[in-house]
Amino acid sequence: MTSDDHARATTDLRDIPEADLDQALDLVHLAFHLKPADKTRAYHRRTLRACTRIGAYDDGRLSGVAGAHRVTLSVPGGQLPCAALDFVSVAPTHRRRGILTAMLDELWRRCAAEQRPVSCLWASESAIYGRFGYGAATESYRIEIDSSRPLALRIAPDSRPLRLIDPADAPTVLAPRYDATLPQRAGRFLRDAAWWREHVLDLDGSRGGDDRDGFGAARVVALGDPGGIPAGYAVYRTRGPGENRPGAVLVDELEAESAPVAAALWSYLASIDLTSTVRIEARPADDPLLHLVADRDQVRVTGQEPSLWLRLVDVRAALTARSWAAPVDLVLDLRDPALPANAGRFRLTAGPDGATWHPTTETPDLALDVRELASCYLGGTPLRHFVHAGLVTEHTPGAAHHLDAALATEWLPFTGENY
């Protein structure tokens, strides 16, 4: 019997009741070396309380915790129910006993019961989750603008008025503009008013927004006439100049319906008094900002990293739910050690009218792991990159290019927010 088999046999997996929420948080904070303030701990408690909660118990005490938010994720051509993994922790005394594997096996069962064909996460350690079938599905850039001089642009900014919005009113004002982006970019979460207040704007400061590296509370600027849907908006924070550090603007989110609207918002952010730099922690890799500036030395990409990791829990449901940019008809030999129902040879026939996914005994055109298929699913990573890396076997020359053409999207997927 392997250690994972032993863990399945001896670990008592069950729902974490509300009476054990504080015990669960103690384990999470221990695992992540956190000492949150009371307000932040209360936020963690509210968030965990709203999750699907899986606990691994040893003699009545929690030795493992896994939570999953019930969210909806934008995918090419639509939206899918998704289990967003969070709070994953194993007691340091119980590592390497298969507890994480057991909790994720339970999560897959719950995803099937709730008809959630995909799961996602933000990986604290990227080496861990690939072996559970998660692949990095979106990339983001960190960008810095030198705002010590006016931002030089190659296009004229939109001339409509800018106005500051009370953050308390922002969910109602901004939601229609954000919602309009969902069909354009995959990898985004649907938001309700509570998500706006807590995750995006941090209105009560419980996530540290009142003093995040010296930056203050969220401010909101919108472009367009009052009363209508804004043409664009930015959520940002500011920090005045101090000893050995310049004044700066930290941009949490910026949405725009067009390049001129984006140009107007970036110009505004780069012109705020007593600041000389604009920092953006996450922007799409195909952000038009990098092209519309006249001087690329003024706008630097300071980092690039994977953002959202995706897991196809039900491959058939996921593939048949998304849109396809071009016709494709291929046989895939898919590996999925954790979920045998996904594994085997399947014929994918897809195009603008939809897709089918059926078992077959035919010779495969491509052989790959479910992890690589997840990375390609939103259109962010071409499959041919994995062929070049030796991670996907192309039995039929050109098969990867055909699948890439079918998976392609106009805009790269992007996930700019953590949950």
Summary of the structure (lengths in Angstrom):
residues: 419
radius of gyration: 22.9
end to end distance: 37.4
largest distance: 69.4
contacts: 1396
relative contact order: 0.14
helix: 33%
strand: 32%
